[in-house]
């Protein structure tokens, strides 16, 4: 059943139970006849499997509305963000800008109305943060009308306009959302939206876009049953904290001995205080490689996340000759169904620890990755910061606690961004921030996998990252050729590099 659910997810099919009946949401323009036959064949077992899991998850009780009061507690994720804000109030590292090209007839009055409706709908968008009795708390403003900054510009001036628009936020006074429009011509505009990470995350950005498009086209949104403050109060209740603490033993056992820092071959000496200046380089696997990798996933019952995480582990193993490696990965943190349509900060980071042995075959190592990843995700409610505190990790200003590299996997379907009279498209910006030594993001775009490496420019030159990418591609090709290849037999060096050695 687990493998069948992995296949269902891979085919982007939504699935849930409705009064004991199996309901499917099948995407358009995809041939899913084969998987639908398999679902039909195992329908009874699948329903039983989901019901059993729902029984296990019944401990997630209804999130009740918090009583009205002046101030509310912070969620664990907000506490993390507020600490980072206090550490450096002028930093842009936790700004989350979105920039969109708008082509067509833009109605400015309607645009302003839609955003103010969204701010009224989501309390998180009109939240500020105060210190009461030396403790940070959140305060929900009754109302907050926001105006839209308007600029005229040429195409060549747009990058500078965007750069000047993205500024530090004042968490104590707000607002923590700002909106701007650059007019390029009568029928072409650039929409700029900037929010602080303490009130939003990646899933929230998608919710905001979806609801913006619905409201702009005159649709009515269903009311929210609870708001972010209700979630924060619920999360910090003793009963909920007790449930979360049940997962503590898992993480303490995983890190009963803290792993050694990952010593990547850097171009420049590591600074005493970690900075966040970064660069990005993207690359793509072709359609044939993608097809073969998806076939491997099918054969081995794994996911794209597990497959590329295992390859990333191998790359780091080859670069450092270290066998015990920790890679951070973000999880949405939306374990309760009441949170699915809520804008707010929910993300937690999981430190995935795996040990590599040269005698492992790739098939064996992927199986280990699968087992360990599922175990970590099953214990994702325990917060990363709580683990750091519990382990009493010695703070090193030049490094991130527990891990210095990150991996994330995106397999969402890009939604239609056309609305009557207006076409929306993403404005591509160069990301100049890297919170870690190196981060690998993999995206499944159906017929090919795309990758982006964000890296610290204080540690690496772009030439070195390009070299790392060539190594990663060789690992991919070695595994496509033979999933039973031993890790020791995977050669990442080019012929020229071998001759040089």
C-alpha positions as CSV (number, residue, x, y, z in Angstrom):
1,X,0.0,0.0,0.0
2,X,2.9,2.4,0.7
3,X,4.3,1.7,-2.8
4,X,0.9,2.2,-4.3
5,X,0.5,5.6,-2.5
6,X,3.9,6.6,-3.8
7,X,2.8,5.9,-7.3
8,X,-0.4,7.8,-6.8
9,X,1.5,10.8,-5.5
10,X,3.9,10.5,-8.4
11,X,1.0,10.7,-10.9
12,X,-0.2,13.9,-9.1
13,X,-3.5,12.2,-8.2
14,X,-5.3,13.7,-5.1
15,X,-6.8,11.0,-2.8
16,X,-9.0,11.1,0.3
17,X,-11.8,9.3,2.1
18,X,-15.3,10.8,2.2
19,X,-17.5,8.9,4.7
20,X,-15.6,5.7,3.9
21,X,-15.7,6.2,0.1
22,X,-12.5,6.7,-1.9
23,X,-12.5,10.0,-3.7
24,X,-9.9,10.9,-6.4
25,X,-8.8,14.2,-8.0
26,X,-7.3,13.3,-11.3
27,X,-5.2,15.9,-13.1
28,X,-6.1,16.8,-16.7
29,X,-3.9,16.0,-19.7
30,X,-2.2,13.0,-18.0
31,X,-2.5,9.3,-19.0
32,X,-3.4,7.7,-15.7
33,X,-5.4,4.7,-16.9
34,X,-2.8,2.1,-15.7
35,X,-2.6,3.5,-12.1
36,X,-6.4,3.9,-12.0
37,X,-6.7,0.2,-12.7
38,X,-4.3,-0.6,-9.9
39,X,-6.3,1.6,-7.5
40,X,-9.5,-0.1,-8.5
41,X,-7.9,-3.5,-8.0
42,X,-6.7,-2.7,-4.5
43,X,-9.5,-0.4,-3.5
44,X,-10.6,-2.2,-0.4
45,X,-7.1,-2.6,0.9
46,X,-6.3,1.0,0.2
47,X,-9.4,2.2,2.1
48,X,-8.5,0.0,5.1
49,X,-4.8,1.3,5.0
50,X,-5.9,4.9,5.0
51,X,-8.5,4.4,7.7
52,X,-5.9,2.8,9.9
53,X,-3.5,5.7,9.4
54,X,-6.3,8.1,10.1
55,X,-7.0,6.3,13.4
56,X,-3.3,6.7,14.3
57,X,-3.5,10.4,13.5
58,X,-6.7,10.9,15.5
59,X,-4.6,12.4,18.2
60,X,-4.6,15.6,16.1
61,X,-7.6,17.1,17.7
62,X,-9.6,20.0,16.4
63,X,-7.8,23.3,16.6
64,X,-10.1,25.5,18.6
65,X,-10.3,29.3,18.4
66,X,-8.2,31.0,21.0
67,X,-10.0,33.4,23.4
68,X,-9.8,37.0,22.5
69,X,-6.9,38.8,24.1
70,X,-4.4,41.6,23.5
71,X,-1.4,39.3,22.8
72,X,-0.9,35.7,21.7
73,X,2.0,33.3,22.0
74,X,4.3,32.6,19.1
75,X,4.5,29.3,17.3
76,X,7.8,27.4,17.4
77,X,8.6,28.6,13.8
78,X,7.8,32.2,14.7
79,X,10.1,32.0,17.7
80,X,12.9,30.9,15.4
81,X,12.3,33.8,13.0
82,X,12.0,36.4,15.8
83,X,15.3,35.2,17.3
84,X,17.0,35.7,13.9
85,X,15.4,39.1,13.5
86,X,16.7,40.2,16.9
87,X,20.1,38.9,15.9
88,X,20.2,41.2,12.8
89,X,17.3,43.6,12.3
90,X,18.7,45.0,9.0
91,X,19.1,41.6,7.3
92,X,17.2,40.8,4.1
93,X,17.9,37.0,4.5
94,X,14.3,36.4,5.6
95,X,12.5,38.6,3.2
96,X,10.3,36.5,0.9
97,X,9.7,38.6,-2.3
98,X,7.6,37.5,-5.2
99,X,7.7,39.4,-8.5
100,X,5.2,38.8,-11.3
101,X,4.9,40.2,-14.8
102,X,1.3,41.3,-15.6
103,X,0.3,41.7,-19.3
104,X,-3.1,43.0,-20.2
105,X,-5.6,45.5,-18.7
106,X,-4.6,45.9,-15.0
107,X,-7.3,47.4,-12.8
108,X,-5.4,49.2,-10.1
109,X,-8.5,49.9,-7.9
110,X,-9.5,46.2,-8.1
111,X,-5.9,45.1,-7.3
112,X,-5.9,47.3,-4.2
113,X,-9.3,45.9,-3.1
114,X,-8.2,42.3,-3.6
115,X,-5.0,42.7,-1.5
116,X,-6.9,44.5,1.3
117,X,-9.5,41.7,1.2
118,X,-6.7,39.1,1.6
119,X,-5.2,41.1,4.5
120,X,-8.6,41.2,6.2
121,X,-9.1,37.5,5.6
122,X,-5.7,36.3,7.0
123,X,-4.8,37.7,10.4
124,X,-1.2,36.7,9.8
125,X,-0.9,39.5,7.2
126,X,-1.9,42.1,9.8
127,X,0.2,40.7,12.7
128,X,3.0,42.6,14.5
129,X,5.3,41.4,17.2
130,X,5.9,43.0,20.7
131,X,8.0,42.2,23.8
132,X,5.9,41.7,26.9
133,X,7.6,40.8,30.2
134,X,10.8,40.1,28.2
135,X,8.9,37.6,26.0
136,X,8.1,38.1,22.3
137,X,4.4,37.8,21.5
138,X,2.2,38.5,18.5
139,X,-0.5,41.1,18.3
140,X,-3.3,41.0,15.7
141,X,-4.3,44.4,14.4
142,X,-8.0,44.9,14.0
143,X,-7.6,46.3,10.5
144,X,-4.8,47.3,8.3
145,X,-5.4,49.0,5.0
146,X,-2.3,48.8,2.8
147,X,-1.6,51.1,-0.1
148,X,0.3,50.0,-3.3
149,X,3.5,51.9,-4.2
150,X,3.5,52.9,-7.8
151,X,6.5,53.4,-10.1
152,X,7.2,54.2,-13.7
153,X,10.2,52.5,-15.3
154,X,11.9,51.2,-18.4
155,X,12.7,47.5,-18.8
156,X,16.4,48.1,-18.1
157,X,15.6,49.9,-14.8
158,X,13.4,47.1,-13.4
159,X,16.2,45.2,-11.5
160,X,17.2,48.4,-9.6
161,X,13.6,49.2,-8.8
162,X,13.1,45.7,-7.4
163,X,16.3,45.9,-5.4
164,X,15.3,49.2,-3.8
165,X,11.8,47.9,-3.1
166,X,13.1,44.9,-1.0
167,X,14.0,46.5,2.4
168,X,14.2,45.3,6.0
169,X,11.0,45.0,7.9
170,X,10.2,46.4,11.4
171,X,8.6,43.4,13.1
172,X,7.5,45.5,16.1
173,X,5.4,47.9,14.1
174,X,4.7,46.5,10.7
175,X,3.2,46.2,8.2
176,X,5.1,43.0,7.3
177,X,3.7,43.0,3.8
178,X,4.4,45.6,1.1
179,X,3.1,45.7,-2.4
180,X,4.4,47.7,-5.4
181,X,3.6,48.0,-9.1
182,X,6.0,49.1,-11.8
183,X,4.4,50.4,-14.9
184,X,6.3,49.6,-18.1
185,X,3.5,50.4,-20.6
186,X,-0.2,50.7,-20.6
187,X,-0.6,46.9,-20.9
188,X,2.5,45.7,-19.1
189,X,3.3,46.0,-15.4
190,X,5.5,44.3,-12.8
191,X,3.8,43.4,-9.5
192,X,6.2,43.3,-6.5
193,X,5.1,41.6,-3.3
194,X,7.4,41.3,-0.2
195,X,6.7,39.7,3.1
196,X,8.8,38.7,6.1
197,X,9.2,35.0,6.6
198,X,7.7,35.2,10.1
199,X,4.2,35.5,8.5
200,X,4.6,33.3,5.4
201,X,6.3,30.4,3.8
202,X,6.5,28.7,0.4
203,X,3.1,27.0,0.7
204,X,1.6,30.3,1.9
205,X,2.9,32.0,-1.3
206,X,1.0,29.5,-3.4
207,X,-2.2,30.0,-1.3
208,X,-1.8,33.8,-1.8
209,X,-1.5,33.5,-5.6
210,X,-4.5,31.1,-5.8
211,X,-6.7,33.3,-3.6
212,X,-5.6,36.5,-5.4
213,X,-6.6,35.0,-8.8
214,X,-10.0,33.9,-7.4
215,X,-10.8,37.3,-5.9
216,X,-9.6,39.2,-8.9
217,X,-12.0,37.2,-11.1
218,X,-14.9,37.9,-8.7
219,X,-15.1,34.5,-7.0
220,X,-16.0,34.1,-3.3
221,X,-13.7,32.3,-0.9
222,X,-14.9,30.0,1.8
223,X,-14.4,31.5,5.3
224,X,-11.4,30.2,7.3
225,X,-12.4,28.1,10.3
226,X,-9.3,29.1,12.4
227,X,-6.5,31.7,12.1
228,X,-2.8,31.4,12.6
229,X,-2.9,32.7,16.2
230,X,-5.3,29.8,17.0
231,X,-2.7,27.4,15.6
232,X,0.1,29.0,17.6
233,X,-1.9,28.8,20.9
234,X,-2.9,25.2,20.1
235,X,0.7,24.2,19.3
236,X,2.0,25.6,22.6
237,X,-0.6,23.9,24.8
238,X,0.8,21.4,27.3
239,X,-1.2,18.6,25.7
240,X,0.1,19.2,22.2
241,X,3.7,19.8,23.5
242,X,3.4,16.4,25.3
243,X,2.5,14.7,22.0
244,X,5.4,16.4,20.2
245,X,7.8,15.5,23.0
246,X,7.0,11.9,22.4
247,X,9.1,12.3,19.3
248,X,12.1,13.7,21.2
249,X,13.6,10.3,22.0
250,X,13.8,9.5,18.3
251,X,15.9,12.5,17.5
252,X,18.1,12.2,20.6
253,X,18.8,8.6,19.7
254,X,19.7,9.7,16.1
255,X,22.1,12.3,17.4
256,X,23.3,10.5,20.5
257,X,26.7,11.5,19.1
258,X,26.8,14.7,17.1
259,X,28.2,14.2,13.6
260,X,31.4,16.0,12.7
261,X,31.1,19.1,10.6
262,X,31.1,18.5,6.8
263,X,34.4,19.7,5.5
264,X,33.8,20.5,1.8
265,X,36.8,21.5,-0.3
266,X,36.3,25.3,-0.3
267,X,38.1,27.9,-2.4
268,X,38.3,30.5,0.3
269,X,38.9,30.3,4.0
270,X,35.8,30.0,6.1
271,X,35.0,33.3,7.7
272,X,34.8,33.5,11.5
273,X,31.2,34.7,11.3
274,X,29.0,33.1,8.7
275,X,27.7,35.4,6.0
276,X,24.8,35.0,3.6
277,X,26.2,36.2,0.3
278,X,25.3,33.7,-2.3
279,X,25.0,32.8,-6.0
280,X,23.0,30.2,-7.9
281,X,23.6,27.9,-10.8
282,X,20.9,25.8,-12.5
283,X,21.1,22.6,-14.6
284,X,18.8,20.1,-16.1
285,X,18.6,16.4,-16.9
286,X,17.3,15.6,-20.3
287,X,14.1,13.7,-21.1
288,X,15.7,10.3,-21.6
289,X,17.6,10.6,-18.3
290,X,14.4,11.6,-16.5
291,X,12.5,8.7,-18.0
292,X,15.1,6.2,-16.8
293,X,15.3,7.7,-13.3
294,X,11.5,7.5,-13.0
295,X,11.7,3.9,-14.1
296,X,14.2,3.2,-11.3
297,X,11.9,4.8,-8.8
298,X,9.1,2.6,-10.1
299,X,11.3,-0.5,-9.8
300,X,12.7,0.2,-6.3
301,X,9.5,1.7,-4.8
302,X,11.2,5.0,-3.9
303,X,10.3,8.7,-4.5
304,X,12.2,11.4,-6.4
305,X,13.0,13.0,-3.1
306,X,14.7,9.8,-1.9
307,X,16.5,9.1,-5.2
308,X,18.1,12.6,-5.5
309,X,18.8,12.8,-1.8
310,X,20.8,9.6,-2.0
311,X,22.8,10.9,-5.0
312,X,23.5,14.2,-3.1
313,X,24.8,12.1,-0.1
314,X,27.1,10.2,-2.5
315,X,28.4,13.5,-4.0
316,X,29.2,14.9,-0.5
317,X,30.8,11.5,0.5
318,X,33.0,11.7,-2.6
319,X,33.9,15.3,-2.0
320,X,34.8,15.0,1.7
321,X,35.6,11.3,2.2
322,X,33.2,11.5,5.3
323,X,30.8,8.6,5.7
324,X,28.6,10.1,8.4
325,X,26.7,13.0,6.7
326,X,23.8,15.2,7.9
327,X,21.7,17.0,5.3
328,X,18.9,19.4,6.3
329,X,15.6,19.4,4.5
330,X,12.5,21.6,5.0
331,X,9.1,20.1,5.7
332,X,5.8,22.0,5.3
333,X,4.8,21.5,9.0
334,X,1.1,21.4,8.0
335,X,0.2,18.1,9.6
336,X,-3.3,19.2,10.6
337,X,-5.9,19.6,7.8
338,X,-7.2,22.9,9.3
339,X,-3.9,24.4,8.2
340,X,-4.1,23.6,4.5
341,X,-5.5,27.0,3.4
342,X,-3.9,29.2,6.0
343,X,-1.2,31.8,5.3
344,X,1.6,31.7,7.9
345,X,4.9,30.3,8.9
346,X,4.8,26.5,9.5
347,X,8.1,25.2,8.1
348,X,10.3,22.9,10.2
349,X,13.8,21.7,9.2
350,X,14.7,18.0,9.6
351,X,18.4,17.0,9.9
352,X,18.6,13.8,7.9
353,X,21.5,11.7,9.0
354,X,22.8,8.8,7.0
355,X,26.0,6.7,7.0
356,X,27.6,5.6,3.7
357,X,29.8,2.5,3.3
358,X,31.9,1.9,0.2
359,X,30.7,-1.7,-0.1
360,X,27.0,-0.7,-0.4
361,X,25.4,-1.0,-3.8
362,X,23.3,2.0,-4.8
363,X,20.2,-0.2,-4.5
364,X,21.1,-1.0,-0.8
365,X,21.9,2.6,0.0
366,X,18.6,3.9,-1.5
367,X,16.8,1.4,0.6
368,X,18.5,2.7,3.7
369,X,17.7,6.3,2.7
370,X,14.1,5.3,2.2
371,X,13.8,3.8,5.7
372,X,15.6,6.6,7.5
373,X,13.7,9.3,5.6
374,X,10.3,7.9,6.4
375,X,11.3,7.6,10.0
376,X,12.4,11.2,10.2
377,X,9.3,12.5,8.4
378,X,7.2,10.4,10.9
379,X,8.8,12.4,13.7
380,X,8.7,15.9,12.0
381,X,6.6,17.7,14.7
382,X,9.6,17.9,17.0
383,X,11.2,21.3,16.2
384,X,14.8,21.6,15.0
385,X,15.5,24.4,17.5
386,X,14.3,22.2,20.3
387,X,16.7,19.5,19.2
388,X,19.6,22.0,19.2
389,X,18.8,23.1,22.7
390,X,18.3,19.6,24.0
391,X,21.6,18.4,22.5
392,X,23.3,21.5,23.9
393,X,25.1,21.9,20.6
394,X,28.1,24.3,20.9
395,X,27.3,27.4,18.8
396,X,29.9,28.1,16.1
397,X,29.4,31.5,14.4
398,X,31.0,30.2,11.2
399,X,28.6,27.3,10.7
400,X,24.9,26.2,11.0
401,X,24.1,23.9,13.9
402,X,24.1,20.1,12.9
403,X,24.4,20.6,9.1
404,X,25.8,23.0,6.5
405,X,24.1,21.7,3.4
406,X,20.4,21.5,2.5
407,X,18.2,19.5,0.1
408,X,14.7,20.2,-1.1
409,X,12.4,18.5,-3.6
410,X,9.5,20.2,-5.4
411,X,7.0,18.1,-7.4
412,X,4.1,20.6,-7.5
413,X,2.1,21.2,-10.7
414,X,2.4,24.7,-12.0
415,X,-1.1,26.1,-12.0
416,X,-2.7,28.1,-14.8
417,X,-1.8,31.8,-14.3
418,X,-4.1,33.3,-16.9
419,X,-7.1,35.2,-15.8
420,X,-9.6,37.1,-18.1
421,X,-7.9,40.2,-19.5
422,X,-4.6,39.5,-17.6
423,X,-1.7,37.1,-18.0
424,X,0.6,36.4,-15.1
425,X,4.2,35.1,-15.5
426,X,7.0,34.8,-13.0
427,X,9.7,37.5,-13.2
428,X,13.0,35.7,-12.8
429,X,15.4,37.2,-10.2
430,X,18.9,36.2,-9.4
431,X,19.0,34.9,-5.8
432,X,22.0,36.6,-4.1
433,X,21.5,34.9,-0.7
434,X,22.6,31.5,0.5
435,X,21.8,30.6,4.1
436,X,24.0,27.4,3.9
437,X,27.3,26.4,2.4
438,X,25.4,24.7,-0.4
439,X,21.7,23.9,-1.1
440,X,20.4,21.6,-3.8
441,X,16.8,22.1,-5.0
442,X,15.3,19.5,-7.4
443,X,12.1,20.1,-9.3
444,X,10.1,17.5,-11.2
445,X,8.6,19.2,-14.3
446,X,7.1,16.0,-15.7
447,X,9.4,15.4,-18.7
448,X,12.6,16.5,-17.1
449,X,14.2,17.2,-13.7
450,X,15.7,20.6,-13.1
451,X,18.2,21.5,-10.4
452,X,19.4,24.7,-8.7
453,X,22.4,24.9,-6.5
454,X,22.6,27.9,-4.1
455,X,26.1,28.4,-2.7
456,X,28.0,30.7,-0.4
457,X,30.2,33.0,-2.5
458,X,32.3,33.4,0.6
459,X,33.4,29.8,0.3
460,X,33.1,28.8,-3.3
461,X,33.8,30.2,-6.8
462,X,31.3,29.5,-9.6
463,X,33.9,27.3,-11.4
464,X,34.0,25.0,-8.4
465,X,30.2,24.7,-8.2
466,X,30.1,23.9,-12.0
467,X,32.7,21.2,-11.3
468,X,30.5,19.8,-8.5
469,X,27.5,19.8,-10.9
470,X,29.6,17.7,-13.4
471,X,30.3,15.2,-10.6
472,X,26.6,15.0,-9.7
473,X,25.8,14.3,-13.3
474,X,28.3,11.5,-13.4
475,X,26.8,10.0,-10.3
476,X,23.3,10.1,-12.0
477,X,24.7,8.4,-15.2
478,X,26.5,5.7,-13.2
479,X,23.2,4.8,-11.4
480,X,21.2,4.9,-14.6
481,X,23.7,2.5,-16.1
482,X,23.6,0.1,-13.1
483,X,21.5,0.5,-9.9
484,X,23.6,-2.3,-8.4
485,X,26.9,-0.4,-8.7
486,X,29.0,-0.2,-5.6
487,X,29.4,3.3,-4.1
488,X,33.2,2.7,-4.3
489,X,32.9,2.1,-8.0
490,X,31.2,5.4,-8.8
491,X,33.8,7.6,-10.4
492,X,33.0,11.3,-10.3
493,X,36.2,12.6,-12.0
494,X,36.6,13.5,-15.7
495,X,39.4,11.8,-17.7
496,X,41.4,15.1,-17.6
497,X,41.1,15.2,-13.8
498,X,42.2,11.5,-13.5
499,X,45.2,12.3,-15.7
500,X,46.0,15.3,-13.6
501,X,46.0,13.1,-10.5
